[in-house]
Amino acid sequence: MMIAAFVDCSCQAGTVPKGALLGHCTGALRWNVVASRRMVIIGGGIVGLASALRIGERFPGDRITLLEKEAGLGRHQTGHNSGVLHCGLYYKPGSVKARLAVSGIRQMVAFCRENGIPHEICGKLVVAANESEIGRLHDLEERGRANGLEGLSRLGPAEMREIEPHVGGAAALRVPQEGIVDYAAVCAAMAAKLAARGVKVVTGARVKRLRSWQGGWIAETPVGNFEADFIVNCAGLHSDRIAELAAERREVRVVPFRGEYYKIRPERQHLVRNLIYPVPDSQFPFLGVHFTRLIHGGIEAGPNAVLAFAREGYRKRDLNVRDLLDSFTYGGLWRFLARYPSMCWFELRRSFSRELFCRSLQRLVPEIQSADLAPGGSGVRAQVISPAGEIVQDFQLIPRANALHVLNAPSPAATASLAIGEEIAGMLPEG
Ligand SMILES: Cc1cc2nc3c(=O)[nH]c(=O)nc-3n(C[C@H](O)[C@H](O)[C@H](O)COP(=O)(O)OP(=O)(O)OC[C@H]3O[C@@H](n4cnc5c(N)ncnc54)[C@H](O)[C@@H]3O)c2cc1C
């Protein structure tokens, strides 16, 4: 076991700064030997990286190690998302998500500016496709105002088309604070900062077992065992399993929902300037298929939200028996399917039908045709479903004496990652 002995010493010869490593002090001494806390963060997605940064800032004496099972960082949700900076429009006022989204976009934009990361605050339109959706659009506007968003404005058809000339629909909400970003570049900048601060980032380190040891943990991985006084579980699609390894009862479960994209063919990309979203169904955390301009060029349409048969199942045919059993032996999933059968069935059909996908997009941009859509990538969302069959919308950060579990960090957790990290650092006990 490697413990650095930091010594706080006041001696007649003068005061030695706290944290100085002493070996030769003489005279009347008061020694306090403090072992620096060993903090192990499990998961090298954007939430794990941002947490390592913020914990390091709050507790500079902690020795932080980040364990990631893949050969590189940000290979799952973080590396397969839409690249949007969400500003807190959708979330229930007073929820942790609303608070951290609003603070999170400020922190993320500041981080991008400081580190020269490509991003752009281009604003977005949320479009009511017809009169029947205008009431929900107004509700959304109120929610945004309650969350403190600035500059929201309601637009009629003519004003909407000044911003997005090819948009359809009856009315829109303009959200000027939102934008687009390169999250891979964000992760690379975070990793570089961590390395400069002496944080150890270990890839290929899948945590297979957590052994309780001397009030802390030993994390067993294929590349060695890591001792921890405290663990922070940021394992995304596997966060419920890591919590279970740490002796938590798995009362809720992560259920994977794949989000599939199409790319708009280059000759039709003029149909969309920036971000065009539908009015979402407030029962679900998914925002509905939309158009997104990518920071490095190109336009994407999607993502949908289909139940996946593997937690890292990026293709329709991907199936993992353990993941499948995990989902379908969970009563919460069956209750969810029973509660929302038509939505689930529609998502499944739309996943297999480009025509149906295109019809959803035509509600936003009527000129778009299915021939304009080329197959794109996909991502898998880690979504906690409650035993009652409800989608858990809020972020779930579960503190324990020697662990903190980030159990649910769905969208906009990429935007909000630095605020989530700050929140986690604030929840940790003093070292
Ligand atoms: C399709 C899609 C679109 C989205 N669009 C947006 C968007 O535009 N804007 C936005 O803000 N958010 C968006 N999100 C949400 C956002 O991407 C996620 O909320 C965020 O990336 C979560 O980060 P994370 O670090 O918690 O998870 P992840 O990025 O999944 O990272 C978890 C990490 O833990 C590692 N891990 C798992 N198990 C172990 C283990 N046993 N040992 C070691 N390591 C382990 C994994 O390999 C992984 O790297 C989107 C998500 C998806 C899927």
The ligand as a Gaussian input file, in Angstrom:
#p B3LYP/6-31G(d) Opt

LIG

0 1
 C      -27.948000       9.140000     -28.543000
 C      -27.588000      10.110000     -27.447000
 C      -27.653000      11.484000     -27.668000
 C      -27.358000      12.376000     -26.640000
 N      -27.291000      13.718000     -26.904000
 C      -26.843000      14.569000     -25.935000
 C      -26.600000      15.932000     -26.225000
 O      -26.719000      16.374000     -27.365000
 N      -26.222000      16.756000     -25.207000
 C      -26.049000      16.289000     -23.930000
 O      -25.732000      17.072000     -23.047000
 N      -26.238000      14.980000     -23.644000
 C      -26.591000      14.119000     -24.612000
 N      -26.714000      12.785000     -24.349000
 C      -26.468000      12.316000     -22.996000
 C      -24.986000      12.265000     -22.674000
 O      -24.221000      11.797000     -23.745000
 C      -24.810000      11.361000     -21.459000
 O      -25.704000      11.764000     -20.460000
 C      -23.380000      11.455000     -20.920000
 O      -22.452000      11.191000     -21.951000
 C      -23.209000      10.479000     -19.785000
 O      -21.847000      10.424000     -19.488000
 P      -21.291000       9.291000     -18.527000
 O      -19.865000       9.602000     -18.295000
 O      -22.197000       9.176000     -17.343000
 O      -21.503000       7.935000     -19.323000
 P      -20.600000       7.244000     -20.435000
 O      -20.145000       8.203000     -21.447000
 O      -21.382000       6.072000     -20.928000
 O      -19.334000       6.764000     -19.639000
 C      -19.366000       5.697000     -18.716000
 C      -18.008000       5.022000     -18.804000
 O      -17.923000       4.021000     -17.806000
 C      -17.158000       2.959000     -18.335000
 N      -17.436000       1.758000     -17.540000
 C      -18.588000       1.077000     -17.464000
 N      -18.451000      -0.002000     -16.666000
 C      -17.152000       0.012000     -16.220000
 C      -16.411000      -0.847000     -15.377000
 N      -16.933000      -1.962000     -14.828000
 N      -15.119000      -0.544000     -15.130000
 C      -14.545000       0.572000     -15.686000
 N      -15.213000       1.409000     -16.518000
 C      -16.514000       1.139000     -16.772000
 C      -17.656000       2.865000     -19.771000
 O      -16.772000       2.145000     -20.606000
 C      -17.806000       4.321000     -20.134000
 O      -16.663000       4.855000     -20.765000
 C      -27.011000      11.875000     -25.356000
 C      -26.928000      10.500000     -25.149000
 C      -27.175000       9.614000     -26.185000
 C      -27.003000       8.145000     -25.964000

